[in-house]
Amino acid sequence: MATTKRTATKTASKGKPAAKATRRAPLPETIGVGIIGAGGIARGVHIPGYQKLSNVKVLAVSDPIEAAREGAAKQFDIGSTYADYQEMLKRDDIQVVSVTTPNFMHAEATIAALEAGKNVLCEKPLAMNAKEGEKMVAAAERTGNKLMCGFHFRFTPQVQTLKRFAASGAFGQMYYARTQALRRRGIPGWGLFINKEKNGGGPLIDIGVHMLDSTLHVLGFPKPIAVSGQTYQMFGKRKDVIGLMGQWDYNNFTVEDFAVAQIRFEGGLTLTLESSFVANMEENDKMTFQIFGDKGGAQFNPLKMYTEQNKTLLDITPVYLPGNVHPHHEQIKSFIDSVVNDKPVYTPGAEALQVTRIIDAIYASSEKGGEVKL
Ligand SMILES: NC(=O)c1ccc[n+]([C@@H]2O[C@H](COP(=O)([O-])OP(=O)(O)OC[C@H]3O[C@@H](n4cnc5c(N)ncnc54)[C@H](O)[C@@H]3O)[C@@H](O)[C@H]2O)c1
């Protein structure tokens, strides 16, 4: 069988212990994929995303729930199913694994897959907390396998455009940003999204994480130094509140339904963040951020830029942005490209860990009732 050239080797860098040398078999022409967790996101975007690529085959799916794994196998014509993902990880013909379980399983499944020699695309958030995330990133470094986190918003043409403008200096010194992931009546009525123990938190860790990541990506991942946050639980335990995303179990709602934070970064940049499952506001769903710089500003969704030139205030909107882009599928294409061509992944575990550290600090600050230093 023809093979691509990539083989992984790790060398010691000065002052650091050498990573365990992992000499893997060359990659086959067709990359084998295994799925851990056959729920909504796996069926909605991961499996179809892989199946769009000609050099990839989804070989197996694992889920402890029989109906989920057999249903996915039937729907997508996948050859093998496993109740226990550890059994699936023993297969030599699988090089890539998607971890699409609820959040509490991300770390365990990702580390096991990395240790088994697989490259991992783990859904967002990277982990329940930074302690878990650190172990995941360390496992990727130790094994030399790739770890990417599912922040698909970075693959939207809008975020890609804003990243290019910011990196070119178009906004000048970026000193303030505002990020919002807000739903009016959007408590998920399925899954474990309202369970603090299994999900790690509510809207902040579920949808706030996306906009926080995209904002930091455009800002160039500045170093956070202090976080002040407050979370609220105003609606989740009430049975009189309308559910536009299904009926949740209001007796077992243990997460926040609103979070707000101010994050300070090295160099003087400040970011404010708001995230809700429920809020009394106009829009049903608002995923947006704004960047403020001394040469220009910008907003995501819809994309607009603002500046002043020749004593004239200008609003700038692109005449053309690529249409028909499926950011989830672009993410999967990019991950496979990184694996096949041994390139750094676009949304690395280390950056996702930085996002998780900030989220941890927001929860800690709310509990403490004061600022948390990072
Ligand atoms: N990027 C996005 O836009 C996006 C959207 C939705 C969900 N997500 C993320 O995807 C993940 C899954 O969300 P979902 O909506 O698909 O949830 P889901 O509840 O629909 O599916 C999760 C599946 O994982 C399975 N599972 C649980 N433990 C397992 C184990 N040990 N081994 C294998 N499978 C196991 C469950 O049985 C279930 O079938 C979450 O982390 C969520 O945050 C991301």
PDBQT file of the ligand as one rigid body, heavy atoms in Angstrom, charges set to zero:
ROOT
HETATM    1  N1  LIG A 401     -18.875  22.751  18.332  1.00  0.00    +0.000 N 
HETATM    2  C1  LIG A 401     -20.178  22.773  18.440  1.00  0.00    +0.000 C 
HETATM    3  O1  LIG A 401     -20.851  23.539  17.775  1.00  0.00    +0.000 OA
HETATM    4  C2  LIG A 401     -20.852  21.820  19.386  1.00  0.00    +0.000 A 
HETATM    5  C3  LIG A 401     -22.233  21.671  19.328  1.00  0.00    +0.000 A 
HETATM    6  C4  LIG A 401     -22.841  20.745  20.183  1.00  0.00    +0.000 A 
HETATM    7  C5  LIG A 401     -22.060  20.031  21.082  1.00  0.00    +0.000 A 
HETATM    8  N2  LIG A 401     -20.709  20.217  21.125  1.00  0.00    +0.000 N 
HETATM    9  C6  LIG A 401     -19.891  19.473  22.086  1.00  0.00    +0.000 C 
HETATM   10  O2  LIG A 401     -19.893  18.106  21.696  1.00  0.00    +0.000 OA
HETATM   11  C7  LIG A 401     -19.921  17.260  22.846  1.00  0.00    +0.000 C 
HETATM   12  C8  LIG A 401     -21.109  16.311  22.727  1.00  0.00    +0.000 C 
HETATM   13  O3  LIG A 401     -22.301  17.061  22.613  1.00  0.00    +0.000 OA
HETATM   14  P1  LIG A 401     -23.617  16.416  21.948  1.00  0.00    +0.000 P 
HETATM   15  O4  LIG A 401     -24.568  17.531  21.772  1.00  0.00    +0.000 OA
HETATM   16  O5  LIG A 401     -23.241  15.586  20.784  1.00  0.00    +0.000 OA
HETATM   17  O6  LIG A 401     -24.088  15.500  23.157  1.00  0.00    +0.000 OA
HETATM   18  P2  LIG A 401     -24.980  14.196  23.071  1.00  0.00    +0.000 P 
HETATM   19  O7  LIG A 401     -25.463  13.964  24.452  1.00  0.00    +0.000 OA
HETATM   20  O8  LIG A 401     -25.953  14.317  21.955  1.00  0.00    +0.000 OA
HETATM   21  O9  LIG A 401     -23.947  13.042  22.644  1.00  0.00    +0.000 OA
HETATM   22  C9  LIG A 401     -22.915  12.571  23.465  1.00  0.00    +0.000 C 
HETATM   23  C10 LIG A 401     -22.762  11.074  23.247  1.00  0.00    +0.000 C 
HETATM   24  O10 LIG A 401     -21.599  10.631  23.945  1.00  0.00    +0.000 OA
HETATM   25  C11 LIG A 401     -21.891   9.346  24.466  1.00  0.00    +0.000 C 
HETATM   26  N3  LIG A 401     -20.960   8.944  25.517  1.00  0.00    +0.000 N 
HETATM   27  C12 LIG A 401     -21.030   9.178  26.854  1.00  0.00    +0.000 A 
HETATM   28  N4  LIG A 401     -20.012   8.547  27.486  1.00  0.00    +0.000 NA
HETATM   29  C13 LIG A 401     -19.297   7.899  26.520  1.00  0.00    +0.000 A 
HETATM   30  C14 LIG A 401     -18.157   7.065  26.535  1.00  0.00    +0.000 A 
HETATM   31  N5  LIG A 401     -17.537   6.739  27.677  1.00  0.00    +0.000 N 
HETATM   32  N6  LIG A 401     -17.704   6.540  25.359  1.00  0.00    +0.000 NA
HETATM   33  C15 LIG A 401     -18.317   6.826  24.202  1.00  0.00    +0.000 A 
HETATM   34  N7  LIG A 401     -19.421   7.620  24.125  1.00  0.00    +0.000 NA
HETATM   35  C16 LIG A 401     -19.893   8.153  25.271  1.00  0.00    +0.000 A 
HETATM   36  C17 LIG A 401     -23.328   9.473  24.950  1.00  0.00    +0.000 C 
HETATM   37  O11 LIG A 401     -23.917   8.195  25.142  1.00  0.00    +0.000 OA
HETATM   38  C18 LIG A 401     -23.947  10.269  23.807  1.00  0.00    +0.000 C 
HETATM   39  O12 LIG A 401     -24.475   9.407  22.801  1.00  0.00    +0.000 OA
HETATM   40  C19 LIG A 401     -19.982  18.184  24.054  1.00  0.00    +0.000 C 
HETATM   41  O13 LIG A 401     -18.688  18.320  24.572  1.00  0.00    +0.000 OA
HETATM   42  C20 LIG A 401     -20.453  19.513  23.495  1.00  0.00    +0.000 C 
HETATM   43  O14 LIG A 401     -19.936  20.623  24.206  1.00  0.00    +0.000 OA
HETATM   44  C21 LIG A 401     -20.105  21.085  20.275  1.00  0.00    +0.000 A 
ENDROOT
TORSDOF 0
